[in-house]
Amino acid sequence: MTDLAQHRRRLFYRPFMESPEPCSVPWIYRRTRHPVFAWLGLRPIFAQHTSAEHETLKRWACGRRRLVEIGVAEGASALALREAMSSDAVLYLIDPFHLSRIQWINATRHAAVSAVSTCQNGTVVWIKEFGSKAADDWTTPIDLVFFDGDHSEQAVRQDWEKWERFVIPGGTAIFHDARVFPGGWPAPADGPVKVVNSLFRDARFSGWKIVEEVHSMVVVQREE
């Protein structure tokens, strides 16, 4: 692996953001927050999750063959999924990358593609679309879906309603920023928290159950 590839695969977990894991960010990275610097390999990828959540993603992705991630950002979670999934797996990465101020450059998407490309395990399919829209013509069964897109309550619920039917028995759905915990950042009014609570705590969504919770991450599994 080249020095540039190694640099791109380095991750900072929730830098500049509230986190239960203290993170000392070198001063130079405080001046290079724009994703163009990650794209050019001048700084590591900034993950929006904790290292414990990263390992949780890898553990649940291990051996999976059809995976979907909704909301990619700079690609840190996608890289975790790709590294752990089966060697013959397909990882579908869904994100409209619509927040770039200069769409023809779209540094966030370039940074994500560069990061995910440092691992050659399996196959990656990029879908530049909102999660709920991408599901409209979907037909492929999946064994893992990771929800980390639009965090409004309506969008999270719509993503769940559109995608849960494609998850095979024994498959999993993982929600990020979906759990209030000591020292953490999610609040009870946040969309992912409200949706997970209504589906799996206040009531039990038929055929699904919570199987693990790590920091803000909630893993639910479809019963066999």
C-alpha positions, -999 to +999 in steps of 0.1 A: +000+000+000+013+035-009+020+061+018-009+081+003-033+052+005-022+046+041-029+082+049-063+081+034-072+050+054-064+067+087-094+079+105-102+105+131-133+096+150-157+124+156-131+152+155-143+186+166-175+171+177-189+160+211-179+124+217-175+100+247-140+093+233-115+121+238-099+130+205-067+151+202-068+166+168-035+181+154-038+218+148-031+214+111-063+194+107-083+222+123-073+243+093-081+216+068-117+206+076-129+210+041-133+176+024-111+187-005-081+181+018-092+145+024-098+140-013-062+152-020-048+130+007-036+159+028-055+148+059-071+116+072-108+109+067-130+125+094-154+098+107-187+109+121-189+080+145-168+067+174-141+040+172-164+017+192-192+022+166-167+016+139-158-018+153-195-026+157-201-019+121-172-042+111-184-070+134-219-070+120-207-067+084-184-097+088-194-123+062-223-103+048-228-104+011-254-077+002-250-045+021-265-010+018-254+022+034-276+053+033-256+084+040-219+081+031-202+114+040-164+110+037-167+072+036-154+061+070-183+038+078-184+026+042-147+016+045-155-003+077-182-022+059-161-030+029-132-042+050-153-067+069-178-080+044-175-112+024-149-113-004-177-118-029-200-092-014-216-061-030-218-029-010-243-003-023-234+032-012-264+056-014-259+093-010-271+123-031-240+143-021-262+173-025-247+196+002-216+205-018-214+242-026-197+235-059-215+205-074-191+200-103-162+195-078-182+178-050-151+172-028-171+151-003-180+125-029-144+124-042-131+120-007-155+091+000-146+074-033-109+077-026-113+064+010-134+034+000-112+026-029-082+020-006-098-014+001-104-037-028-125-063-010-157-072-029-176-048-051-189-013-045-218+002-063-223+040-059-259+054-061-262+092-062-297+094-048-317+099-015-322+066+003-360+065+001-358+073-037-332+046-043-356+020-028-384+027-053-370+004-080-350-019-057-355-057-060-323-072-045-325-089-011-299-075+014-285-088+047-274-055+062-286-019+059-270+010+077-292+041+082-271+073+085-287+097+060-312+125+065-318+126+103-352+142+103-378+120+119-398+118+087-368+109+066-356+082+090-390+066+092-394+067+054-360+051+049-370+023+073-404+017+057-388+016+022-359-007+031-368-031+059-388-054+035-356-062+016-337-074+046-335-112+047-343-133+078-313-131+101-303-098+084-297-066+103-305-029+102-282-005+120-293+031+130-267+058+138-273+087+161-303+068+174-297+064+211-294+087+241-265+077+263-243+092+290-218+116+276-232+113+242-246+138+216-281+125+206-311+142+222-346+126+228-361+149+201-336+138+174-352+120+144-333+087+146-338+085+184-376+090+181-380+065+153-360+038+170-378+044+203-413+042+186-405+011+166-385-010+190-389+004+226-424+018+230-437-010+208-420-039+190-420-039+153-432-073+142-403-097+134-375-074+146-356-070+179-328-049+193-297-071+195-269-046+203-265-009+213-231+008+212-228+046+220-254+061+196-257+030+174-286+006+176-286-027+158-318-045+151-322-079+136-349-096+116-359-129+132-350-161+114 
